Structures are given as C-alpha cells and as structure tokens.
C-alpha cells in the first residue's frame, strides 16, 4: 500500500506594519521599504536577466528558486521576460515551497503590487490545489511556464536529477538551470533551504553559464556555494542591507555522488551535453527547429491525437497515420467518456502519477474549451472500495477543494437517485465525446491526418524513419494493443481488453440523475434523453463485436445499484472498443529502448537490483511510445503527452524522476532482469 501522502501545510500568514509575515519563520516575506525594488535588485539584476533575456532567439531559459513565497520574484521575472525576450523563446521557472500561501492569502498579498496586476490575476486563476509534488502551470500560450514544486526544496530538486554522478547527470538530464534565485527566509530562520546537500544538487543541475543570486551574505552560504563548485562574489545589497551574494558555476569535480538509482530510464543527450560543457550557451539547441521538424504519429486514437496536438503546438509538422478512415475509430471513440481519477491516500507510482495527471488534466481541458464540467460521485460498491475510501476520507479533509466522503443520504441528494452506499464526491470532473475531442485536437494546420494507412513494419534509414510514404526523424507509436506488432516493441507487455457501453432511454426512474456516478457500473445523466451506462471488460480479446449479453450485464448492474426495475431500462444502442493496458496499470511513455542492448548494459541488475551501472539507457534513435493507458487515458494523457513532447523537444522536465521511471517503457526490461 505504501506510505501515506503527507499533506502540504500552508503558512498561517499574518501582517506586520502592512507587510506579510510568517509566524513559522518569524520573518517578513520582503523588506518593508520596497519589496519590488528589492527583488529586482537582488534576483533580476543579480543574475543580469534583462541582458540575457534579450540575447535569446528561439531557445529556452530556465530559472530555479528555493522559496516561492508570495510569488513576487516569479511575477517580476515574467514582466521582465515580456519586455525583453524573443516571442519565439520560452521561460521555465521552477520554484520549491514547503509552506505555500493559501489562495486567499496570496490574493491579498498580490494587491500590494498594482504594477503586476495582469500577471497576478493570471497566477491566481491557475494557482493549484496545494497537493504535494510538481504542478506545471502555463501562461502566455506556453511561453512562460511555472513548475511549482510543493515540498522540501532539497528533495524537490533532487527529484529532477537522473543519475548519481554529476558527469552522467549532465549527459542524461535535460533540466539545466540558467539562473538560481536563492530566496526563502534567512539562513538563521530557515536553515533547511541553505544546506550543503542542496548546494551540491544545484551544481548537478548547472552549466558553465549558470549564475546564482541571493540576498544573503552569510558566511555559511558563501562557503557552501564555493564547496559545490561555484565562484562567489560579494555585491552591494539593497536598501539597509549592506551586502548580497552572486555566484557563477565553475566545476562539479569532486562532488559526492547522489543516492539515486542508475539512469536506466534516461537516454544520453550527447549534443546537449557537449554544447553545455563547452560553454556555448546555457540552453539546449532545439534539433527539430534547426533541421527536419517532421514527426510521424502512428495511431489516431486519443493518445495519437493528443501527441499530435502537443507536438504541433511547438511548431512540429505532424503526420498522423491510422489504418482506419477517421480518427478515434476504435476504443477512443466513446461518446460518453468520463474523466475518472483513481485517487488514493497512499503514495505509490500509480497514485503519484494519477494525482498529478488529474489536476493537470482539469486545467488542460478548461484551457482547450472542451467537455462538460461536472462533479462525479464514486460509490463504495464493495469491501475493498469501502476500505480505500475510508483512508481517502481522512486525506480529503485536508483538500476539500478536491472532494469529500459522503454518507448514503448526502450521496442520494447529490445524485438525484437513491444511493445504497456511501461514496466520494469529486468536485471536479468532466464528460466529453471522445470522437469530437480527437477532432478538436487535430484541427491545427500543422497536423496532417493520413487515413487508411496500414503499417506492418518500421523502417529506419539514413537517420530518418520511412513509414507510410513519409520520412521523419521522429516517430511516436500510439497504436494501443497493436503495439507488439512491431519487432522494436514486441517485448512490451500490453494486454487487450474489450469493453462495451450501452445506451438507454431516460425514464421516470433515471431522469432525475444530476451527475455521473461510478460504482459497480456507471451511469451518466441523460443527454438528449439518453443515458450512457457501462461498462463490461473482457481480457485478452483483440476485436470488438456488439453483444446483447454485455448490454444485459450493464443494465443489470445499474438496476441493482439503484433499485430500478430492469424493464424500466430501454436499450437504444451500444458502443465498444479494445483498450490497451499494462500489468501495473501505468502507461508506456518515453523512448523505445534497444531491448538487446539494454539487457546487456544492465546485466548487473540480475545479481543486484540496486547495482550501480554508469550508463544511460540504450534507445532506438527518434522512436518513442505513448500507449497502454487503459481506461484512464482522458485523465492521464494531457500530462503524459506534454512531458513526452518536452522530451522530444529537449526541454526541461515537468515530471520527477520517480514518475519518469514509473511510466518508462524500459521498466519491463528491468523487471525481467531483477526477477
């Protein structure tokens, strides 16, 4: 079951002389004289950001901060970015915060900065529910990206590392920081964010062009940065503060290794490493922009359409191939799809990924402007679910914005039908016609849909993949349960599952249903007089055929669950398809490993599952997979596809190392070795 999620504890903000004050750290968030000028002087000017932003072309720039606080540094950086950066460049701003402000307190604080009103309002609109982990927030059409990491700063930045040694991390980790903001409360007030372990991690994530700025001139800060390989300089501080500190990264030689696994889930990015180590720029060259920017996406279900959308958003020319004559022709064509997160109070790869994906998906679909947003009730239909929801009930007390446990009476009121058990009400969910969603996703002129294309084999010649009369340096396989049809991916354990939904007329027994409900079966409120109900599951079937027996089964579940006479459910039709899932119910997202080379490279895992292997994952050049989402694709695909697109585009990561490993296609090869 794993360890419980440790809830994030927001700060209990107070005010002293009109300035926000933290009783926890017994200090103000910024100087009383002028917080804006202080931040500009220390962090923006200390890192020479105006000049560096102006020098960018189509690259990205990465800033990392050790205390988000009131968000003032981020808002000022964003305003400076809009003034100086190229419209083709992107900003990635990482910020760690263990004790964030509540939305209410943040809104009150940001009223102090009327000159930042536009940026402040945009931040407040997307400010996340304060759950632990990474929250990726996008602004200005993804030109500005805030990755808010709620949790301990050291552990948050450590989760961005891919390898235990500095040199191997430089080769395998695409998250490289251009400028550090060492903020937070003074070392004497908050020593946790000024420790040597964090300084060493900073060095792992830095390049020869990386700079540091901090208001602190404490000896332990200067000594810590120096020990981590930074060249430190003292400068004049702001206002009554005499000194501040700036630094530039020089070398990671001699740093102690980090206690993390071998980088078996990470490929080497030789070009990026070479340029960074030669000091030719703090950011990475975007290969696709400099040369051939074509991508072939094979499979036009929801996964393929989502990947096409994400890639096209970054300027790629996407060729979306499918053997059918339309998008979403198979399992992704469900006209009654529900965004249905499987949450838990316990940490595990599945629950970590699901929680992050669920919150990201809500923002994604709202920004896209699709779907009907609605609460969702999950009934406790068996003993296992009753136990699971009992644990979740306690956890949700900390996060009432997400949902709450409700008894039978309250559940019945919320539904408009008589519920027989207690349940969890999720305040935010969505229903959508997946067929229409897929059509919306591929509306870009950068996406070329090619129907009726049957692909039996993948061909790679002269650095290009040649598939369906299209040549491209990148291919993303989104072929679901047919993923194993290719020799490159035959080792992936994807299981086909056939499922069927049924459609019934609304009646006097069901028309009062207000929101979707999931339990032994699920039923959606009537749309144009028709309910969607379901769904059946038949493992290891690879083709769908409509079944009256499945319709009867779906209707029987709903009838029993709500004491509805079975003859009151009038069948009007059905829909079905073949889903693809993996043994651990997590998707396959990432580079396709060279299976033979992988087994040789990491042979030491046979004898010690935690063996240190100083090598990256051997992968097939330009070949990626995004498949195996089972029945959770609507929830998990927005974040998974965004992360994979960032990987292809050589951008910083929005997933921590543990989640990248959890969804890596190479994980099953590793499992073969350690069994």
C-alpha positions in Angstrom: 0.0 0.0 0.0 3.0 2.3 0.6 3.3 5.4 2.7 0.6 8.0 3.2 0.7 11.2 1.3 2.0 13.9 3.7 -0.3 16.9 3.2 1.2 20.2 2.4 0.8 22.6 5.4 0.1 26.2 4.2 1.6 29.0 6.2 -0.7 30.8 8.6 0.0 34.3 7.3 -0.1 37.4 9.5 0.7 41.0 8.8 3.2 43.3 10.5 3.2 47.0 9.5 1.4 46.3 6.3 3.9 43.6 5.2 3.1 39.8 5.1 4.8 37.9 8.0 5.4 34.2 8.6 4.9 33.2 12.3 6.6 29.9 11.4 9.9 31.5 10.4 9.4 34.7 12.4 10.2 36.9 9.5 8.7 39.1 6.8 8.4 37.9 3.1 10.1 41.0 1.7 11.6 44.3 3.0 9.3 46.9 4.4 10.8 49.7 2.3 10.0 48.3 -1.2 9.7 44.6 -2.0 9.6 45.1 -5.7 12.8 47.1 -5.9 14.5 44.6 -3.5 13.6 41.6 -5.7 14.6 43.4 -8.9 18.0 44.4 -7.4 18.9 41.1 -5.9 17.5 38.5 -8.3 16.8 40.1 -11.6 19.9 42.4 -11.7 22.0 40.0 -9.7 21.5 37.4 -12.5 21.8 40.0 -15.3 18.4 38.8 -16.6 17.5 41.7 -18.9 20.6 41.3 -21.0 20.4 37.5 -21.0 16.7 37.5 -22.0 17.4 40.0 -24.8 20.1 37.7 -26.2 17.7 34.7 -26.6 16.4 33.7 -30.0 14.3 30.5 -30.1 15.9 28.9 -27.1 14.5 28.4 -23.6 15.7 29.8 -20.4 15.4 28.1 -17.0 15.2 29.7 -13.6 15.1 27.8 -10.3 14.0 29.3 -7.0 14.3 27.8 -3.5 11.2 29.6 -2.0 8.1 30.6 -3.9 6.7 32.7 -1.0 4.4 35.4 -2.3 5.3 34.7 -6.0 6.8 38.2 -6.3 10.0 37.0 -7.9 8.1 35.0 -10.5 5.8 37.8 -11.4 8.7 40.3 -11.8 10.6 37.8 -13.9 7.6 37.2 -16.1 7.1 41.0 -16.6 10.8 41.4 -17.5 10.5 38.4 -19.8 7.6 40.0 -21.7 9.7 43.2 -22.1 13.0 41.7 -23.3 12.6 38.1 -24.6 12.1 37.0 -28.1 8.5 35.8 -28.9 10.0 32.5 -30.0 11.7 31.8 -26.7 10.3 30.0 -23.6 10.8 30.6 -19.9 10.7 27.7 -17.4 10.6 28.8 -13.8 11.0 26.1 -11.1 10.1 27.1 -7.6 10.0 25.0 -4.5 7.8 25.7 -1.5 7.2 23.6 1.6 4.7 26.0 3.2 2.8 27.9 0.5 0.3 30.6 0.9 -3.4 29.8 0.5 -5.2 31.2 -2.5 -6.9 33.7 -0.2 -3.7 35.0 1.4 -1.9 35.1 -2.0 -4.6 37.2 -3.5 -4.4 39.6 -0.6 -0.6 39.9 -0.8 -0.6 40.5 -4.6 -2.9 43.5 -4.2 0.3 45.3 -2.9 1.7 45.2 -6.5 -0.7 47.0 -8.8 2.0 47.3 -11.5 1.9 43.4 -11.7 -1.9 43.2 -11.8 -2.2 41.3 -15.1 0.4 38.7 -14.2 -1.0 38.4 -10.6 -4.5 37.7 -11.9 -3.3 35.1 -14.3 -1.4 33.3 -11.5 -4.4 33.4 -9.2 -6.6 31.9 -11.9 -4.3 28.8 -12.2 -2.9 28.7 -8.7 -3.1 24.9 -7.9 -4.7 22.9 -5.1 -1.8 22.6 -2.6 -1.1 18.9 -3.0 2.5 17.6 -2.8 4.6 17.3 -5.9 5.0 19.2 -9.2 2.4 21.5 -10.6 3.0 22.7 -14.2 1.2 26.0 -14.9 1.3 27.6 -18.3 1.0 31.3 -19.3 1.1 33.4 -22.4 0.4 30.4 -24.7 3.1 28.3 -23.0 5.8 31.0 -23.5 6.0 31.2 -19.7 5.9 28.0 -17.6 5.8 27.8 -13.8 6.7 24.5 -12.3 5.6 24.9 -8.7 7.1 22.1 -6.6 5.3 21.8 -3.3 7.5 20.1 -0.8 11.0 20.2 0.6 13.4 22.2 -1.6 16.3 19.7 -1.5 14.1 16.7 -2.2 12.2 18.6 -5.0 15.4 19.5 -6.9 16.9 16.1 -6.2 13.8 14.6 -8.0 15.0 16.4 -11.2 18.3 14.5 -11.2 18.6 11.5 -13.5 21.9 10.0 -12.4 24.1 9.7 -9.3 27.2 11.3 -10.7 27.5 14.9 -11.9 29.0 13.9 -15.3 26.4 11.3 -16.1 23.6 13.6 -14.9 24.9 16.3 -17.4 24.6 13.7 -20.1 21.1 12.3 -19.3 19.2 15.2 -17.6 17.6 17.9 -19.8 16.7 20.1 -16.8 19.6 22.5 -16.6 19.3 25.7 -14.7 20.5 29.0 -16.2 19.9 31.2 -13.1 19.3 30.4 -9.4 17.2 32.5 -7.0 18.3 31.5 -3.5 15.3 33.0 -1.7 13.3 31.9 1.3 13.8 33.2 4.8 17.3 34.0 6.2 19.6 31.0 7.0 19.2 31.7 10.7 15.4 31.4 10.3 15.1 28.6 7.8 18.3 26.5 7.6 16.7 23.7 5.6 16.9 25.6 2.4 20.6 26.7 2.9 22.2 23.3 3.4 25.2 21.8 1.6 23.2 19.0 0.2 21.0 21.5 -1.7 24.1 23.4 -3.0 25.5 20.2 -4.3 22.3 19.4 -6.1 22.4 22.9 -7.6 25.8 22.1 -9.1 24.4 18.9 -10.7 21.8 21.0 -12.4 24.1 23.8 -13.5 26.3 24.5 -16.6 29.3 26.8 -17.1 26.9 29.7 -17.8 24.7 29.2 -14.7 24.5 32.1 -12.2 23.3 32.5 -8.7 21.9 35.5 -6.8 20.8 35.7 -3.2 20.0 38.5 -0.6 22.1 36.5 1.9 25.7 37.3 2.6 26.0 34.8 5.4 29.4 33.1 5.6 27.9 29.6 5.5 26.1 30.4 2.2 29.2 31.6 0.5 31.2 28.7 1.8 28.5 26.2 0.8 28.4 27.6 -2.7 32.1 27.6 -3.0 32.3 23.9 -1.9 29.8 23.0 -4.5 31.9 24.4 -7.3 30.6 28.0 -7.6 32.8 31.1 -7.8 31.3 33.5 -5.3 31.3 37.3 -5.4 30.0 39.8 -2.8 27.9 42.8 -4.1 26.1 45.7 -2.6 22.8 44.8 -1.1 19.5 46.6 -1.4 18.5 49.4 1.0 19.7 48.9 4.5 21.2 45.5 3.7 24.9 46.2 3.1 25.9 43.0 1.1 24.4 40.3 -1.1 25.9 37.4 -2.9 26.2 36.4 -6.5 28.0 33.4 -8.0 28.8 31.6 -11.2 29.2 27.9 -11.6 32.6 26.6 -12.4 33.0 22.9 -11.8 31.4 19.8 -10.3 34.6 17.9 -9.9 34.9 16.2 -6.6 31.2 16.5 -5.6 29.9 13.5 -3.7 27.5 11.1 -5.6 23.8 11.4 -5.1 21.9 8.5 -3.6 19.6 7.8 -6.6 19.3 4.8 -9.0 21.3 4.2 -12.2 19.8 6.1 -15.1 18.2 3.1 -16.7 15.2 5.1 -17.8 17.1 8.0 -19.3 18.8 8.4 -22.6 22.0 10.3 -23.2 21.7 13.7 -24.9 25.3 14.0 -26.3 24.7 17.1 -28.4 23.2 19.0 -25.5 25.9 17.9 -23.1 28.7 18.8 -25.5 27.4 22.3 -26.0 26.7 22.9 -22.3 30.2 21.7 -21.3 31.9 23.8 -23.9 30.1 26.8 -22.6 28.3 27.6 -25.9 25.1 28.6 -24.1 23.1 27.8 -21.0 20.2 26.3 -23.0 20.0 23.5 -25.4 19.8 23.6 -29.2 16.4 22.5 -30.4 17.3 20.0 -33.1 13.8 19.9 -34.6 13.8 23.6 -35.1 17.2 23.7 -36.6 16.5 20.9 -39.1 13.8 18.5 -40.0 10.8 19.2 -37.8 8.6 16.4 -39.0 7.1 13.8 -36.6 5.1 10.7 -37.6 2.5 9.7 -35.0 1.2 6.2 -35.7 -2.3 5.7 -34.4 -5.1 8.3 -34.4 -6.9 7.4 -31.2 -6.9 9.8 -28.2 -3.3 9.1 -27.5 -2.2 9.9 -31.0 -4.4 12.9 -31.4 -3.1 14.3 -28.0 0.5 13.8 -29.1 -0.2 15.4 -32.4 -1.7 18.4 -30.6 1.2 18.8 -28.2 3.8 18.5 -31.0 2.0 20.9 -33.3 1.8 23.4 -30.5 5.6 23.5 -30.5 5.8 24.0 -34.3 6.3 20.4 -35.4 4.8 19.3 -38.7 2.9 16.2 -37.6 1.8 13.3 -39.9 -0.9 11.4 -38.1 -1.3 7.9 -39.6 -4.1 5.4 -39.0 -5.3 2.2 -40.6 -9.0 3.4 -40.2 -10.7 6.1 -42.2 -11.2 8.5 -39.3 -9.7 9.5 -36.0 -10.9 7.7 -32.8 -12.4 4.9 -34.9 -11.8 2.3 -32.2 -11.5 2.5 -28.4 -11.1 6.3 -28.3 -14.5 6.9 -30.0 -16.5 6.7 -26.8 -19.3 9.3 -27.0 -19.8 9.3 -23.2 -16.3 9.5 -21.7 -15.8 10.5 -18.1 -12.7 12.0 -16.6 -12.4 9.5 -13.7 -9.3 9.7 -11.5 -8.3 6.8 -9.3 -7.0 8.6 -6.2 -5.6 7.2 -3.0 -4.3 8.4 0.3 -1.1 6.4 -0.1 2.0 7.2 -2.1 2.8 4.8 -5.0 3.9 5.2 -8.6 0.3 4.9 -9.8 -1.3 7.2 -7.3 1.5 9.9 -7.5 1.1 9.9 -11.3 -2.7 9.9 -11.2 -2.9 12.8 -8.7 -0.5 15.0 -10.8 -2.3 14.0 -14.0 -5.8 14.6 -12.7 -5.1 18.2 -11.6 -3.1 18.9 -14.8 -5.9 17.5 -17.0 -8.6 19.7 -15.4 -6.6 22.9 -16.4 -5.8 21.4 -19.8 -9.4 20.7 -20.8 -10.6 24.0 -19.4 -8.0 25.9 -21.5 -8.9 23.8 -24.5 -12.5 24.7 -24.1 -14.0 21.2 -24.4 -16.1 19.0 -22.2 -19.0 19.4 -19.8 -17.5 20.0 -16.3 -19.4 18.4 -13.5 -18.9 16.7 -10.1 -18.6 13.0 -10.1 -19.7 10.5 -7.4 -17.8 7.3 -6.8 -19.8 4.9 -4.7 -18.2 2.3 -2.4 -19.6 -0.8 -4.1 -17.5 -3.5 -2.3 -15.5 -4.1 0.8 -12.2 -3.2 -0.8 -13.6 0.1 -2.1 -15.1 0.9 1.4 -11.7 0.5 3.0 -9.9 2.5 0.3 -12.5 5.4 0.6 -12.2 5.3 4.4 -8.5 6.2 4.0 -9.2 8.8 1.3 -11.9 10.3 3.5 -9.3 11.4 6.0 -6.9 12.7 3.3 -9.6 14.7 1.7 -10.2 16.6 4.9 -7.0 18.5 4.0 -8.1 19.0 0.4 -11.8 19.8 0.4 -11.4 21.5 -3.0 -10.8 18.1 -4.5 -13.7 16.1 -2.9 -15.2 14.7 0.3 -16.6 11.5 1.7 -20.4 11.5 1.8 -22.9 9.1 3.5 -25.8 7.5 1.7 -28.2 10.3 2.4 -25.9 13.0 1.1 -24.9 10.8 -1.9 -28.6 10.4 -2.8 -29.2 14.2 -2.6 -26.2 14.9 -4.8 -27.2 12.2 -7.4 -31.0 12.8 -7.5 -31.3 9.0 -7.2 -31.4 6.7 -4.1 -27.8 5.6 -3.3 -27.4 2.3 -1.4 -23.8 3.1 -0.1 -21.6 5.9 0.9 -19.1 7.4 -1.6 -16.6 10.1 -2.5 -17.8 13.2 -4.3 -15.2 14.6 -6.7 -16.0 18.2 -7.1 -14.3 18.5 -10.5 -14.7 16.0 -13.3 -15.8 16.2 -16.9 -17.7 14.3 -19.6 -16.9 14.5 -23.2 -17.5 12.9 -26.6 -14.0 11.5 -27.3 -14.6 11.4 -31.1 -15.3 15.2 -31.0 -12.3 15.8 -28.7 -9.9 14.0 -31.1 -11.2 16.1 -34.0 -10.7 19.2 -31.9 -7.1 18.2 -31.0 -6.0 17.7 -34.6 -7.6 20.9 -36.0 -4.1 22.6 -36.4 -2.8 23.2 -39.9 0.5 21.6 -38.7 -1.3 18.3 -38.4 -1.8 16.1 -41.5 -4.2 13.2 -40.9 -3.5 10.3 -43.3 -6.3 7.7 -43.0 -6.3 4.1 -44.4 -2.6 3.6 -44.0 -1.6 0.1 -42.9 1.9 -0.1 -41.4 3.4 -3.6 -41.0 7.0 -2.7 -40.2 9.1 0.3 -39.1 11.9 1.3 -41.4 14.9 3.5 -40.4 17.5 4.6 -43.0 20.0 7.4 -43.1 18.7 9.0 -39.9 15.1 9.0 -40.9 12.1 6.8 -40.3 10.3 5.9 -43.5 6.7 5.0 -42.7 3.6 5.3 -44.9 5.4 7.3 -47.6 6.5 9.8 -45.0 10.1 10.4 -43.8 10.7 11.9 -40.4 13.4 11.9 -37.7 10.9 11.1 -35.0 8.1 8.5 -34.7 5.7 8.2 -31.8 3.8 4.9 -31.5 0.3 5.3 -30.2 -1.1 2.0 -31.5 -2.6 0.7 -28.3 -3.0 -3.1 -28.1 -1.3 -3.4 -31.5 2.0 -2.0 -30.1 3.5 -5.5 -30.1 3.1 -5.9 -33.9 6.5 -4.3 -34.4 9.8 -6.1 -33.7 11.0 -2.9 -31.9 8.2 -3.1 -29.4 7.3 -6.8 -29.2 8.6 -7.1 -25.7 6.1 -4.6 -24.2 3.5 -6.5 -22.2 0.4 -4.8 -23.4 -2.9 -6.6 -22.8 -6.0 -6.0 -24.9 -9.3 -5.6 -23.1 -12.7 -5.4 -24.9 -15.4 -3.3 -23.3 -18.9 -2.3 -24.2 -21.1 0.6 -23.1 -24.9 0.6 -23.5 -27.3 3.4 -24.1 -30.7 3.5 -22.5 -33.7 5.9 -22.6 -34.2 8.2 -19.7 -37.3 7.2 -17.7 -39.1 8.3 -14.6 -36.6 6.2 -12.6 -33.5 7.8 -14.1 -34.3 11.2 -15.5 -33.6 12.9 -12.1 -29.9 11.8 -12.2 -27.9 15.0 -11.8 -24.2 14.0 -12.0 -22.2 11.0 -13.3 -21.8 8.1 -10.8 -19.4 5.2 -10.8 -19.7 2.2 -8.7 -20.3 -1.4 -9.7 -21.2 0.1 -13.0 -21.5 3.7 -14.1 -24.3 5.9 -15.5 -24.3 9.4 -16.9 -27.1 12.0 -16.7 -29.3 11.9 -19.8 -28.2 13.8 -22.8 -30.9 14.3 -25.4 -32.9 11.8 -23.5 -30.2 9.0 -23.5 -28.1 7.7 -20.6 -24.7 6.1 -21.2 -24.1 3.1 -18.9 -21.3 0.6 -18.6 -19.0 -0.9 -18.9 -18.0 -4.5 -19.5 -14.4 -5.8 -19.6 -13.2 -8.9 -21.4 -9.5 -9.5 -21.1 -7.2 -10.7 -23.9 -9.7 -10.1 -26.7 -8.4 -8.2 -29.7 -11.6 -7.4 -31.6 -14.9 -5.9 -30.6 -18.3 -7.4 -31.5 -21.5 -5.9 -30.2 -23.0 -8.2 -27.6 -26.6 -8.3 -26.2 -25.3 -10.2 -23.2 -23.0 -7.2 -22.4 -26.0 -4.9 -22.7 -27.9 -7.0 -20.3 -25.0 -7.1 -17.9 -24.6 -3.3 -17.9 -28.3 -2.8 -17.3 -28.4 -5.3 -14.5 -25.6 -3.5 -12.7 -27.4 -0.2 -12.8 -30.7 -1.7 -11.9 -29.3 -3.4 -8.9 -27.3 -0.4 -7.8 -30.3 1.9 -7.7 -33.2 -0.4 -7.2 -34.5 0.3 -10.7 -36.8 -2.3 -12.4 -34.8 -3.9 -15.2 -37.7 -3.5 -17.6 -37.6 0.3 -17.0 -34.3 0.4 -18.8 -35.0 0.6 -22.6 -31.9 -0.2 -24.7 -31.3 2.2 -27.6 -27.8 1.1 -28.7 -24.3 0.4 -27.6 -20.7 1.2 -28.3 -17.4 -0.7 -27.7 -13.8 -1.0 -28.4 -10.5 -2.6 -27.5 -8.4 -0.8 -24.8 -4.7 -1.5 -24.1 -3.4 -1.8 -20.6 -0.1 -2.9 -18.9 0.3 -5.3 -15.9 1.0 -2.4 -13.5 -1.8 -0.2 -15.0 0.6 2.5 -15.8 1.1 3.7 -19.4 4.1 3.3 -21.6 5.5 6.7 -22.2 9.0 7.5 -23.4 11.9 6.5 -25.7 11.7 2.9 -27.0 14.7 1.0 -25.6 17.0 -1.1 -27.7 16.0 -4.3 -25.9 19.0 -6.4 -26.7 21.5 -3.6 -25.8 19.5 -2.8 -22.6 19.7 -6.4 -21.3 23.5 -6.4 -21.9 24.0 -2.9 -20.5 22.2 -3.5 -17.2 23.0 -7.2 -16.8 24.3 -6.4 -13.3 20.6 -6.0 -12.2 20.4 -9.8 -12.3 22.6 -10.0 -9.3 21.7 -6.8 -7.5 18.6 -4.8 -8.3 20.2 -1.7 -7.0 23.5 -2.1 -8.8 25.3 1.0 -9.9 25.6 1.0 -13.7 27.4 4.1 -15.1 25.5 4.2 -18.3 22.3 5.7 -19.9 19.5 3.7 -21.4 20.3 2.5 -25.0 17.4 3.7 -27.1 16.3 3.4 -30.7 17.0 6.8 -32.2 14.0 9.0 -32.6 11.5 6.3 -31.7 9.0 6.9 -28.9 5.9 5.3 -27.5 2.7 6.7 -25.8 0.3 3.9 -25.2 -1.2 1.5 -22.6 -3.5 4.0 -20.9 -6.3 1.5 -20.3 -9.5 3.3 -19.1 -7.6 6.3 -17.6 -6.4 8.0 -20.8 -8.7 11.0 -20.6 -7.2 11.7 -17.2 -3.5 10.9 -17.7 -2.8 11.7 -21.4 -2.6 15.6 -21.1 0.4 15.4 -18.7 2.0 12.3 -20.2 1.9 13.7 -23.8 3.1 17.1 -22.6 6.1 15.5 -20.9 6.9 13.3 -23.9 6.7 16.2 -26.2 9.1 18.2 -24.0 11.5 15.3 -24.0 11.5 15.1 -27.8 11.9 18.9 -28.0 14.8 18.7 -25.4 13.0 20.9 -22.9 13.1 20.7 -19.0 11.1 18.0 -17.3 7.7 18.5 -15.7 7.8 15.1 -14.1 10.0 14.0 -11.2 12.5 11.1 -11.7 10.3 8.5 -9.9 7.3 9.1 -12.2 9.5 9.0 -15.3 10.8 5.6 -14.2 7.3 4.5 -13.4 6.0 5.1 -16.9 9.2 4.3 -18.7 8.8 1.6 -21.4 12.1 0.2 -20.2 10.7 -0.7 -16.8 9.6 -4.1 -18.0 13.0 -5.0 -19.4 14.4 -4.1 -16.0 11.8 -6.3 -14.3 12.9 -9.2 -16.5 16.5 -8.8 -15.2 15.7 -8.5 -11.5 13.1 -11.3 -11.2 
